[in-house]
């Protein structure tokens, strides 16, 4: 308790005490955790579909969309999304994608529409989350179309495909495929800089990060980044991108102006039991995957899938200042500026304190 109070006082003194909610997908539990910030307390745990991998939050922060990817094996492929009301801390509806299976990467276009990748369909879907239906599809023709990012004006979308090692550039208005750009084996994490000029892609199988010109679609450079770079996120000011490295268990920070490695940050957690986990063969690595950066750019949250922990990183000092706990095998996350209310603990949680761990000093 004293450690939690210490960290909270540090956050208050640094001016980052605004109420907000971190939504965490717990892919081994078929749940999402709503974590109150800055306290770091889980205020609600909501049921979703099996294998929730990613979370997207609407521009206003009121809605969160969860991709129910499913479990191992083609017979267990997911084909639904779960829509959440963040402020009410409740499930709004389940959206059936029909033939479109293995939904994964998502991004909201506005308060009502979102883009969603479908690995089995090899396509990017536009989904009306209110009506609960697919509005349009654009085929990438690529294997394991996994993540998606869009330019700030929505004019272009970019889809990374792991097995093909490509980025598919899609015209957001005409809804047509422009080009499939080879970047490297295992192309997975993808982010567009806030100015809309650069697209950063992590190529996990070859330990590189590629940078594309968003307009010309040319590869500007490919940078070494060991080991198993899996996600990338740009800071709100566009000056840097953060890359999580699943095997080496650390975070790489690159500058966008000169496209160079600025620093690597060692992350403290170590793996728990790894049997049955998606990345159970990564040894003692905590397997950092999901990265979520607060809108003010002062802190980032990094989810460790094999440690069941989320590191809080101060982006001014570039140091880990604490951690929080959600559920088992946390992965994708979303940040809402709204404060989710607590519905009160269940009898089991009241008696055992399950999933109620708060902040802890590292």
C-alpha positions in Angstrom: 0.0 0.0 0.0 2.8 2.4 0.9 4.4 1.8 -2.5 1.1 2.5 -4.3 0.7 5.7 -2.4 4.3 6.7 -3.2 3.8 6.2 -6.9 0.5 8.0 -6.9 2.1 11.0 -5.2 4.8 11.0 -7.9 2.2 11.1 -10.6 0.3 13.9 -8.9 3.4 16.0 -8.4 4.3 15.5 -12.1 1.0 16.8 -13.3 -0.3 13.6 -14.8 -3.2 12.9 -12.4 -6.1 13.4 -14.8 -8.7 10.6 -14.5 -8.6 8.2 -17.4 -9.1 4.5 -18.2 -6.7 2.0 -19.6 -8.5 -0.9 -21.3 -6.4 -4.1 -21.3 -7.2 -7.2 -23.4 -6.4 -10.3 -21.4 -6.0 -12.9 -24.2 -5.8 -16.0 -21.9 -9.0 -15.1 -20.0 -11.5 -13.9 -22.6 -11.8 -10.7 -20.6 -10.8 -7.0 -20.7 -9.8 -5.0 -17.6 -10.8 -1.4 -17.1 -8.0 0.2 -15.1 -8.5 3.5 -13.4 -5.7 6.0 -13.9 -3.6 7.3 -12.3 -4.4 5.0 -9.4 -3.8 1.8 -11.4 -6.8 0.0 -9.9 -8.9 -2.5 -11.9 -12.4 -1.2 -11.5 -14.1 -3.6 -13.8 -13.4 -6.9 -15.6 -15.7 -7.5 -18.5 -16.3 -10.7 -20.5 -15.6 -10.7 -24.2 -15.0 -13.4 -26.8 -12.1 -15.9 -26.8 -8.6 -14.8 -27.5 -9.1 -11.0 -27.2 -5.9 -9.5 -28.7 -6.4 -5.9 -29.6 -8.4 -2.9 -28.3 -9.4 0.3 -30.2 -10.9 3.4 -28.5 -13.2 5.9 -30.2 -12.0 9.5 -30.6 -14.2 10.7 -27.8 -13.2 7.9 -25.5 -16.7 6.6 -25.0 -16.5 3.3 -26.9 -13.9 0.6 -26.9 -13.8 -2.2 -29.5 -12.2 -5.6 -28.8 -11.1 -8.1 -31.4 -12.0 -11.6 -30.5 -9.3 -13.4 -32.4 -10.1 -16.9 -31.1 -7.9 -19.8 -30.0 -5.4 -22.0 -31.7 -6.6 -24.1 -34.6 -8.7 -23.2 -37.6 -11.8 -24.6 -35.9 -11.4 -22.0 -33.1 -11.0 -18.9 -35.3 -12.9 -16.0 -33.8 -15.3 -14.0 -35.9 -16.7 -11.4 -33.6 -16.0 -8.0 -32.0 -17.1 -6.8 -28.6 -18.2 -3.2 -28.2 -17.9 -1.7 -24.7 -19.3 1.5 -23.1 -16.3 2.8 -21.2 -18.0 5.3 -18.9 -20.7 2.7 -18.0 -18.2 -0.1 -17.7 -20.4 -2.5 -19.6 -20.7 -4.6 -22.8 -22.9 -2.9 -25.4 -23.0 -5.6 -28.0 -21.2 -8.4 -29.8 -20.7 -7.8 -33.5 -20.8 -10.9 -35.8 -18.4 -10.6 -38.7 -19.8 -13.6 -40.5 -17.3 -15.1 -42.9 -14.6 -12.7 -41.8 -12.5 -14.7 -39.3 -9.5 -13.9 -37.1 -10.2 -10.2 -36.6 -7.1 -8.5 -35.1 -5.9 -4.9 -35.8 -8.4 -2.1 -35.4 -8.7 1.6 -35.5 -11.7 4.0 -35.3 -12.3 6.3 -38.2 -14.9 8.3 -36.2 -17.4 7.6 -33.4 -19.4 5.1 -35.4 -17.0 3.4 -37.9 -13.8 1.3 -37.4 -11.4 -0.5 -39.6 -10.7 -4.1 -38.7 -8.3 -6.6 -40.3 -9.4 -10.1 -41.0 -6.6 -12.6 -41.4 -8.6 -15.4 -42.9 -10.3 -13.1 -45.4 -7.0 -11.4 -46.2 -8.9 -8.2 -46.0 -9.5 -4.8 -44.3 -13.1 -4.4 -43.2 -15.0 -1.2 -42.5 -17.4 -1.8 -39.7 -20.4 0.2 -38.5 -20.1 -0.4 -34.7 -23.6 1.0 -34.0 -25.4 -1.1 -36.6 -23.1 -4.0 -35.9 -22.4 -4.8 -39.6 -19.6 -4.8 -42.2 -19.9 -1.9 -44.5 -17.1 -2.7 -47.0 -14.1 -4.8 -47.5 -10.8 -4.3 -49.3 -8.8 -7.4 -50.1 -5.1 -7.3 -49.4 -4.4 -10.7 -50.9 -1.7 -11.1 -48.3 -1.2 -13.8 -45.8 -2.0 -13.0 -42.1 -3.1 -9.4 -42.5 -2.6 -8.5 -38.9 -2.4 -4.8 -37.9 -3.7 -1.6 -39.3 -2.8 2.1 -39.0 -4.3 5.2 -40.8 -3.1 8.7 -41.7 -4.6 11.4 -39.5 -6.9 12.5 -42.3 -8.0 9.0 -43.0 -7.0 9.2 -46.6 -4.8 6.1 -46.4 -4.7 2.9 -44.4 -1.8 0.6 -44.0 -2.1 -3.1 -43.2 0.9 -5.3 -42.2 0.8 -9.0 -43.2 3.1 -11.3 -41.1 3.5 -14.3 -43.5 3.8 -12.2 -46.6 6.2 -9.7 -45.1 4.4 -6.7 -46.6 2.5 -3.5 -46.0 -0.7 -3.0 -48.0 -1.5 0.6 -48.8 -5.2 1.3 -49.2 -7.0 4.4 -50.4 -9.3 5.3 -47.6 -11.8 7.2 -49.7 -11.9 5.1 -52.9 -11.5 1.9 -50.8 -9.1 0.2 -53.2 -5.7 -1.4 -52.8 -2.9 0.8 -54.0 0.2 -1.4 -53.5 1.7 -4.2 -51.5 5.1 -3.1 -50.3 7.6 -5.7 -49.2 9.3 -4.7 -45.9 10.6 -7.9 -44.3 9.6 -11.3 -43.0 7.2 -11.1 -40.1 5.8 -7.6 -40.8 3.6 -7.0 -37.8 3.6 -3.8 -35.8 2.7 -0.7 -37.7 2.3 3.0 -36.9 1.8 6.2 -38.9 3.5 9.3 -37.5 1.2 12.2 -36.4 2.1 14.3 -39.4 1.0 11.5 -41.7 4.4 11.3 -43.5 6.1 8.1 -42.2 4.9 4.6 -41.7 7.0 2.5 -39.3 6.8 -1.3 -39.5 8.3 -4.0 -37.3 9.6 -7.1 -39.1 9.8 -9.6 -36.3 11.3 -12.6 -38.2 14.3 -10.6 -39.4 14.8 -8.2 -36.4 14.4 -5.0 -38.4 12.1 -2.0 -38.5 11.3 -0.4 -41.9 10.2 3.1 -42.5 8.0 3.9 -45.5 7.2 7.3 -47.1 3.4 7.4 -46.7 2.9 9.3 -49.9 5.3 7.6 -52.4 5.2 4.2 -50.6 9.0 3.9 -50.9 11.0 2.2 -48.2 13.2 4.9 -46.8 15.3 2.7 -44.6 15.4 -0.5 -42.6 16.9 -0.4 -39.2 18.2 -3.3 -37.1 16.2 -4.0 -34.0 16.7 -7.3 -32.1 15.0 -9.3 -30.9 11.6 -10.0 -32.3 10.3 -6.4 -32.7 6.5 -6.8 -32.5 4.8 -3.5 -31.9 5.5 0.2 -32.7 3.8 3.3 -31.5 4.6 7.0 -32.3 4.7 9.6 -29.6 2.0 12.3 -29.8 4.6 15.0 -30.8 5.9 12.7 -33.6 9.5 13.0 -32.5 10.0 9.3 -31.6 8.6 5.8 -32.0 8.7 3.1 -29.4 9.3 -0.5 -30.4 8.6 -3.5 -28.1 11.0 -6.5 -28.6 9.3 -9.7 -27.4 12.4 -11.9 -27.2 14.9 -9.5 -25.8 12.3 -8.2 -23.4 13.1 -4.5 -23.9 11.9 -1.3 -25.6 13.8 0.5 -28.4 13.3 4.2 -29.0 14.0 5.6 -32.4 14.0 9.3 -33.5 11.8 10.0 -36.5 13.7 13.0 -37.9 16.9 11.1 -38.6 15.5 7.6 -38.2 18.1 6.5 -35.7 18.1 4.4 -32.5 18.2 6.8 -29.6 18.1 4.3 -26.7 17.1 0.9 -25.5 15.2 0.5 -22.2 15.5 -2.7 -20.2 12.2 -3.7 -18.7 12.2 -5.4 -15.3 9.6 -8.1 -15.4 10.5 -11.8 -16.0 8.3 -14.5 -17.3 5.9 -16.5 -15.1 4.9 -20.1 -16.0 4.9 -20.2 -19.8 3.1 -23.5 -20.5 0.0 -23.0 -22.7 0.9 -19.3 -23.5 1.0 -18.2 -27.1 4.7 -17.3 -26.8 5.7 -19.8 -24.2 8.9 -20.6 -26.1 10.5 -17.2 -25.4 12.4 -18.4 -22.3 12.6 -16.0 -19.4 11.5 -13.0 -21.5 8.5 -11.2 -20.1 7.4 -10.8 -23.8 6.5 -7.1 -24.0 4.0 -6.6 -26.8 1.3 -4.0 -26.5 2.3 -0.3 -26.2 -0.1 2.5 -25.3 1.0 6.1 -25.1 -1.0 8.7 -23.1 -2.3 11.6 -25.2 -0.1 14.1 -23.3 3.0 12.1 -24.3 4.3 11.9 -20.7 4.0 8.2 -20.1 3.6 4.9 -21.9 2.2 1.6 -20.8 3.9 -1.6 -22.0 2.0 -5.0 -21.6 4.1 -8.1 -20.8 2.2 -11.1 -22.0 4.3 -13.7 -20.1 4.6 -11.7 -16.9 1.0 -10.6 -16.5 2.2 -7.1 -15.8 2.1 -3.7 -17.4 5.1 -1.4 -17.1 4.5 2.4 -16.6 7.2 4.3 -18.4 8.0 8.0 -17.8 8.7 9.4 -21.3 10.5 12.5 -19.9 13.1 10.5 -17.9 12.8 7.3 -20.0 12.6 5.2 -16.8 10.1 2.7 -15.5 8.3 4.3 -12.6 5.9 1.6 -11.7 3.6 -1.2 -12.8 0.0 -2.4 -12.7 -1.7 -5.7 -13.0 -4.8 -6.6 -15.1 -5.4 -10.2 -16.1 -3.6 -13.1 -17.6 -1.5 -12.6 -20.7 -2.2 -8.9 -21.3 -1.7 -7.8 -24.9 -3.4 -5.0 -26.7 -4.5 -1.9 -24.8 -6.6 1.3 -25.4 -6.6 4.6 -23.6 -9.8 6.5 -22.8 -9.9 10.0 -21.3 -13.1 9.0 -19.6 -13.2 7.7 -16.0 -14.9 4.3 -15.8 -17.0 3.8 -12.7 -16.5 0.8 -10.5 -19.5 -1.6 -10.4 -18.3 -3.0 -7.1 -16.4 -6.2 -6.5 -17.9 -9.7 -7.1 -18.1 -12.0 -4.0 -15.0 -13.8 -5.3 -13.1 -10.6 -5.8 -14.2 -9.3 -2.4 -13.0 -12.5 -0.7 -9.8 -13.2 -2.6 -8.8 -9.8 -4.1 -8.6 -11.3 -7.6 -7.4 -8.9 -10.3 -7.4 -6.0 -7.9 -3.7 -5.4 -7.6 -2.8 -1.8 -7.9 0.5 0.0 -8.6 3.7 -1.4 -7.4 7.2 0.1 -7.5 9.8 -1.5 -9.7 
